[in-house]
């Protein structure tokens, strides 16, 4: 048959063959082109030459008809690899297996499946970021008004195709998509390699916008550090021609000079934003460009004739790049913290990167020798419930403050309604205890706290209670999450989000809900959010032994917990843009503040058994006596007394903070690996600095993770969660706890020291 004729049925003389794809037999079929084999295409983007493999197309049609046949044969004609799926489940399975460039979904009728729901489910997956999704819609009669495409775009579709079973019409549509959106998405994927290269580049790189115009040149200039010292740098600045043939960006490469120059005179590069840079994109005002070195002073004077420069604030590039040289750690941290205050976003992000490098270097230190194991329980008690032995020496542990994360590749939502569909769909399940926080961590690029926080706080009406805007709340979440250390294996913003999730789950239980006021709920959610902010990934015992500034400040007592609360309030009230408390009256603020402080301090482990025993004696026993109808003179509403509300809130956040053993097994195992790695890193550093090793059992070369988990559950978890379950009724959590304990016990019986059996890894 000819290429333009009607498509035959399942198998024809033309060679059309359908085969099962994956396990979805008879629901997903594959077409292998029989007319021609298309070779890989070469695509250029800038200086890069890329090879694009043949296009893969997924057709999602519940039933075979002339339209699906039209696209099938159009794919055959274009030389595309084509699959066809009959159900949403098989479609998603096939897409995750093959990562198609184009997906065509039948949107003409809804009785078989919801096309927009299918599109959203695909968009919720990571591979769909660069996939073009086409909706096939019914043709509209002349007497009806054509529907808007906005609902389709909001659902995740890229294009709309009006029903037309002609093979040539389908072919033309696919060819246009290939040479348009698919080609553009292919280039965008290639740009990821550029960003990866920039992330690992040892030179400082800045790309300016068109209102900071610098003519191309290469040479040397001097900048001033915060300390007042001068620093010499080799600089090369190159313009980049963009849309309309005009200069749209400037790339500057800066590299520290190896030689020392006694000349202390400081020169600055002035950036001119004159219009002639746009009208003459290839002319360069600095005639001596491309030389090995030039006099920066003369360049500065040449740029000084622009009148607008007197009123323009000069970028702080010298301040950024002076941070890349080695210096005593205290001086570096102080310089960076000072530079970040009131700095532009670009400057703050550059400094974030410096801090990330410093923290990485500190965390991933060389492994040291091993020593014999000590009892796991005694190590946990010694490491978590005591402040350790203060080392009487001059070596102090430097505590990094105000460390911000930078994730510029993911746009922040303005409100909860602006959350990307893939994240929004994942958050639809956030009320479930089995919610996978690690999936949210991955899809948000290690920024789960902002997204989960906005959703949870919206559900509990926090903005309405605080009388603050959602914009202010979002800014507050950004500031708080930025001050969690993403380089920590365990105590990072993912842990904070996990504790927030557990707290919200507990607040939803009937007996908890009936015991607390809305102020208590808001205080609990805020406390969970900030309870470990700026955690250095080290225990209180370590900080006390190291003589850290914080240990001295807080007299070796609840050092980290005191710092978390103090810093949280400092960050909140210092900037009105993120001050969520600015619109509540003084009395409410004092009450709320006291509740938050009390809950965060309750997470400190030295008073663990005190909090648990008070809860059992004041809440559990009177409640049990009331249920059993004894003669106990306890008030049925006693749990609503302020002192009992305090005990409930303390117990709630304590359980939320260490709920990892009560999570589903896969999540429990991941958390166990993360906390173990953090303790391993602390032991490594204690040995390196000659500090007392507060938890010798956590030596990465000898530690049995199953034994440590069994000891932690036996000593800290079982009794506390038995008491909390008796109050809040949490059968699912207790079942997870039993299953997880059995997992660790099985590994220990088999003398396995890792997270899983080798056969399960």
Secondary structure, DSSP 8 states (H G I E B T S, - for coil): --TTS---SSS-TT---EEE-TT-TTTEEEE---S-----EEEEETTEEEEE---EEEEE-SS--HHHHHHHHHHHHHT-EEEEESSHHHHHHHHHHH--SEEEEE-S-SSS--HHHHHHHHHTSGGGGG-EEEEEE----TTS----SHHHHHHT--EEEE----HHHHHHHHHHHIIIIIHHHHHHHHHHHHHHHHHT-SSEEEEE-TTSB---EEEEEEEE-TTS-EEEEEEEEEEEE-GGGSEEEEEEEEEE-SS------------B--THHHH-TT--S-TTTT-S---HHHHHHHHTT-GGGGGS----HHHHHGGGS---HHHHHHHHHHHHTT--HHHHHHHHHHHHHHHHHHHS-----------HHHHHHHHHSS------SS-------S-----TTS---SSGGGS-HHHHHHHTTTTSTT--HHHHHHHTTS-HHHHHHHHHHHHTTHHHHHT--HHHHHHHHHHHHHTS-TTSSSSSHHHHHHHHHHHHHHHTSHHHHHH--HHHHHHHHHHHHHTTTT--SS-HHHHHHHT-HHHHHTTTSSHHHHHHHHHHHHHHHS-GGG-TTTTS-HHHHHHHHHHHHHHHHHT-GGGHHHHHHHHIIIIIHHHHHHHHT-S----TTGGGSHHHHHHHHHHHHHHHHTGGGGS-HHHHHHHHHHHHHHHHHHHHHHHHHT---TTTT--TTT--HHHHHHHHIIIIIHHHHHHHHHHH--HHHHHHHHHHHHHHHHHHHTT--SSS-GGG-
